[in-house]
Every structure is written in C-alpha cells, then in structure tokens.
Amino acid sequence: MNIPQDLLYTSDDEWVRIDGDMATVGVTDHAQDSLSDIVYLELPSAGDSFAAGETFGVVESVKAAADLYMPLSGEVIAVNEDLIDGPESVNEDPYGKAWMVQIKITDASEIDDLLDPAAYKASIEERG
C-alpha cells in the first residue's frame, strides 16, 4: 500500500497536496487498487466551486463506480484533461500524472480535518 508521507488524505480515499492557498487533488493508490481497471472519469470544469465533502466527479472501473468527494472548499482552477482520454493513468500513477483537479482553497481551516498518512493508513485498516 503506497501512502506518500508528504500528502494529506480523506477517509473517502482522496489525496491532497497543499501548496500555499492551492491544493492538488486525486485518488489514492488504495482507491485505484480497490476499483481495479479504471475506464472512465467525470470531472468538473475550471471555475466550478465546491464545499468540502461535496461530490465533484465520478470514477468508473470495470467493476464499480464511485463518487469523488472534494476534500476542501474551493474553486477549481485546473482539471487534468489528459485523464478524460487516458483514465488508466489513475491505475498507473495515482499520485503523479493522474492528479484530477487543482483548487484555490477558500477555507484553510478545513486542512485541519484532513488525515495525515498514519491516520489514513489506520482508516484503511479499520475498514478492512
């Protein structure tokens, strides 16, 4: 199980890389492994705004579909358009080239609600 130490996480299996008032969001290695071969992604558009916990997209695999949940309130400033034509990148490189959206954070206090790597690992183990 690959859980990079320089990221924050949600209990819904999204990862977050914070850079000042910006955040890059994707799904974790655990999520892509659980879903299996990813075949389709539905992502928002730049300019869309979301509250923390709101659904911002959908990921579909050969065996399931899952909602994507925004880890922090913010406005989408960039969308990884490469994933639309190449959703398999999520399976190949979930923490690198398969980032999904970049947002401008509107409520930095919500960062405190995210999980550090140890807490995320514990949440996976609790779920079995």
C-alpha positions as MATLAB code, in Angstrom:
seq = 'MNIPQDLLYTSDDEWVRIDGDMATVGVTDHAQDSLSDIVYLELPSAGDSFAAGETFGVVESVKAAADLYMPLSGEVIAVNEDLIDGPESVNEDPYGKAWMVQIKITDASEIDDLLDPAAYKASIEERG';
ca = [
       0.000    0.000    0.000;
       1.570    3.241   -1.194;
       0.819    6.181    1.138;
       3.188    9.086    0.416;
       4.252   10.911    3.567;
       4.071   14.390    2.004;
       0.311   14.316    1.313;
      -2.895   14.632    3.319;
      -5.885   12.329    2.871;
      -9.625   11.926    3.315;
     -11.397    8.885    4.704;
     -13.043    8.683    1.254;
      -9.648    7.898   -0.348;
      -8.754   11.244   -1.905;
      -5.263   12.686   -1.515;
      -4.394   16.376   -1.236;
      -1.129   18.173   -1.913;
      -1.202   21.652   -0.313;
       0.871   24.493   -1.783;
       0.000   27.781   -0.099;
      -3.651   28.540   -0.881;
      -3.707   25.970   -3.683;
      -4.377   22.235   -3.490;
      -3.982   19.381   -5.964;
      -6.450   16.518   -5.527;
      -6.514   12.918   -6.729;
      -7.490    9.430   -5.608;
      -5.205    7.243   -3.562;
      -3.386    4.083   -4.519;
      -5.763    2.191   -2.211;
      -8.789    3.593   -4.087;
      -7.473    2.725   -7.540;
      -6.487   -0.750   -6.348;
      -9.953   -1.346   -4.867;
     -11.685   -0.140   -8.026;
      -9.445   -2.168  -10.375;
      -9.144   -1.095  -14.029;
     -10.444    2.472  -14.359;
     -12.224    3.082  -17.659;
     -13.991    6.453  -17.283;
     -13.777    9.689  -15.305;
     -16.251   12.524  -14.995;
     -14.528   15.670  -13.730;
     -15.744   19.235  -13.110;
     -14.865   22.311  -15.131;
     -12.462   25.078  -14.208;
     -14.433   27.777  -12.404;
     -16.728   25.334  -10.595;
     -16.839   25.771   -6.812;
     -17.403   23.077   -4.213;
     -17.791   22.812   -0.457;
     -15.719   20.250    1.413;
     -17.379   16.855    1.135;
     -19.378   17.662   -1.997;
     -19.246   15.289   -4.957;
     -17.024   16.744   -7.671;
     -16.898   13.840  -10.079;
     -17.229   10.134  -10.729;
     -14.709    7.389  -11.394;
     -15.834    4.191  -13.118;
     -13.955    0.931  -13.339;
     -14.694   -2.438  -14.850;
     -16.262   -3.492  -11.555;
     -17.703   -0.375   -9.851;
     -18.430    3.332   -9.962;
     -17.545    5.700   -7.151;
     -18.168    9.345   -6.402;
     -15.234   11.689   -5.917;
     -15.510   13.996   -2.894;
     -13.890   17.411   -2.640;
     -11.564   17.362    0.385;
     -11.559   21.151    0.864;
     -13.867   24.002   -0.081;
     -12.584   25.817   -3.113;
     -12.782   26.822   -6.735;
     -11.464   24.510   -9.431;
      -8.685   26.320  -11.286;
      -7.358   23.395  -13.346;
      -8.639   19.999  -14.471;
      -6.396   17.192  -15.701;
      -7.935   16.843  -19.170;
      -5.458   14.062  -20.018;
      -7.474   11.729  -17.768;
     -10.570   12.005  -19.952;
      -8.810   10.224  -22.834;
      -6.488    8.195  -20.595;
      -8.304    7.224  -17.372;
      -5.964    4.230  -16.957;
      -3.344    6.730  -15.732;
      -5.135    6.618  -12.374;
      -4.136    2.958  -12.053;
      -0.600    3.592  -13.279;
       0.365    6.756  -11.372;
      -2.330    7.898   -8.900;
      -0.047   10.378   -7.101;
       1.671   11.820  -10.154;
       0.327   12.237  -13.654;
      -3.192   11.202  -12.536;
      -3.937   14.243  -10.370;
      -7.555   15.219  -11.025;
      -8.133   18.847  -10.108;
      -6.315   21.819   -8.679;
      -8.310   24.165   -6.479;
      -7.919   27.532   -4.844;
      -8.708   26.845   -1.182;
     -11.424   29.092    0.252;
     -11.340   27.857    3.870;
      -7.843   26.955    5.071;
      -9.185   25.859    8.481;
     -10.559   22.718    6.772;
      -6.995   21.477    6.248;
      -7.055   20.506    9.942;
      -9.842   18.000    9.157;
      -7.692   16.022    6.710;
      -5.849   12.853    7.720;
      -2.095   12.571    7.978;
      -0.539    9.439    6.416;
      -0.662    7.421    9.669;
      -4.317    8.289   10.305;
      -5.197    7.460    6.696;
      -3.463    4.079    6.964;
      -5.414    3.408   10.178;
      -8.700    4.321    8.454;
      -7.985    1.807    5.672;
      -7.186   -0.900    8.216;
     -10.405   -0.152   10.168;
     -12.451   -0.584    7.008;
     -10.811   -3.957    6.424;
];
